[in-house]
C-alpha cells in the first residue's frame, strides 16, 4: 500500500489567553484533523507541571524540552492542529522547525487588556509575575517581532466566541495558504415550491456564487443593507456583482421596519431607474431581509430579490420561507407579503465578525432544530449546523408555504418566547427568549406525559452546550405570561403550544397542541423553577438571561 503523503500542520501561536487551547479544537474539527495542546503534551512527556519545570530547572531547560516536543508534533504526517506555547516561536531554532515542516502558522492576536481579563491573576503562570496586565503588556511588546516573523496569517482573537475565531482562522488560511487548507464546496438545499422553487447555498465563502444566481435579465442590482453591515461581514459588492449596482441603507434596528422605509426604498429605486427585470440583493439580518423583501414584493408589483443573511438567526430562519413585512404602531409584522426570493446565500464567513451576544442569540434559534430532526447539532461544524437547519426549514416551507399547517412547528419554544418579548422588561434578544422557551415546552410536554424526563434533560444539555439561558428571568410574573400566551396568534382554541411527543424507541415529533389547561402551564413553570433549584443545589449554575 502506498504511503499517504504528509499533510502540513496548522500551528496556533500567541500570548496566553489568546485562545489557542479553546479555538484549536474548533479549527481541528472543521479541518478534519486532531488537536494537540503542546503544553499538555510537554507535561505528559516530562511527567511534571510547567510551573515546576520553570521553578526547578529554569527557563532554558524548559525551552529545550519545548523544542523537542514541538519537533515531535510537527513530524506527525497527519498534519495536526497544534496549540503552541506562548513563547515557542521566540527561539530561531523553533521557527526553523515550523518552516521545515511547511506549517501554516496562525498568530492569534488580542489586546493585553483582553488577555488579562481572560487569564486573571493566575499565580501558577510564571510569566505573570507582577500582575497579569503589566506582564502581558510587556510580553506583547517583546514577542511581537517573533510572532510577526513566524506567522503565515494574523487573526483577531480579541472578540467573538471561540467558534467565531476558529472560522476566522479557517477563512484566513483558505485565502493565504490554500495548499494547507483548500476552499470548501458549498452545500445546496432546494425550497420546493414549483415554479417559485429556489436554491439556498450554504457554506464558508458561499458568496462567491452570487453572480451565478442573478437572473439573466438583470442589468442593475439594488443592494439593501444597514450601516456597517457590509464592512463587518467582509462583503465588497463590487467584487461579487458583475453588473451595475448601488447600495441603499436602511436605518438601524426595529425602528427601520416601518412602511416609511419601504416607501423610501421604492422611491429611490424609481429615481435610479430600477426595472422589474432587475434585482434586489438584501444583505443583513432579519430587519433587512424583511424590509427589502417586502419592498421588492410591491415595487413594480414584484421584482426578484436575493437574500444574503449575515446573522446566524437570518441564515437559519428569517431569510428562508418568503415571509416579509414591517411593523405598525399597533403590532409587529402586521403589513407584509409572502414573496419568495430567487435564491438565498448563507455564507458562514459573514458570521465571524458578529458581536458575541448576537451570535449567541442566533444559537438560541438554532437550538430548536435539535428537536425538529437536526440531531446533535452541537457536535457538528458551523456550516453543517446551518445546512441542517436550512434543510429542515426548507422541507417544512415546501409543504406549507403560507403557514396554514405544519409550518407552525417552526415555532417550537416560541409561545413563551413571544410572551417574554412582549413583557419587554427583561432585555432579552429573540434567540435568548426562544432558548428559555425550549425547556419550558419540554416541561409542559413532560407534564402532559408526552415525553420522559430524560428528554427534558436533553433540552438543558443542548442549551448548556451553547452557553444559552435556560431559566426565567428574575422577577417574572407567571400570571402575566399566561395572559400574554393566551393572546398568541396561534391560540384560537385556548392556550396553544408546539410540543414534542415520543420516546427513545419510537423517535420524537412535534405538533401543535390546543386547549392546554392553565394549571398544566403553571405546573410547567414550577417544574422549571424546581429544576433550576436542583441544579443550584448540585453546584451547577444555570446561565442567567
Order of alpha helices (4+ residues) and beta strands (2+ residues): beta-alpha-beta-alpha-alpha-alpha-beta-alpha-beta-alpha-alpha-beta-alpha-beta-beta-alpha-beta-alpha-alpha-beta-alpha-beta-alpha-beta-beta-beta-beta-alpha-alpha-alpha-alpha-alpha-alpha-beta-beta-alpha
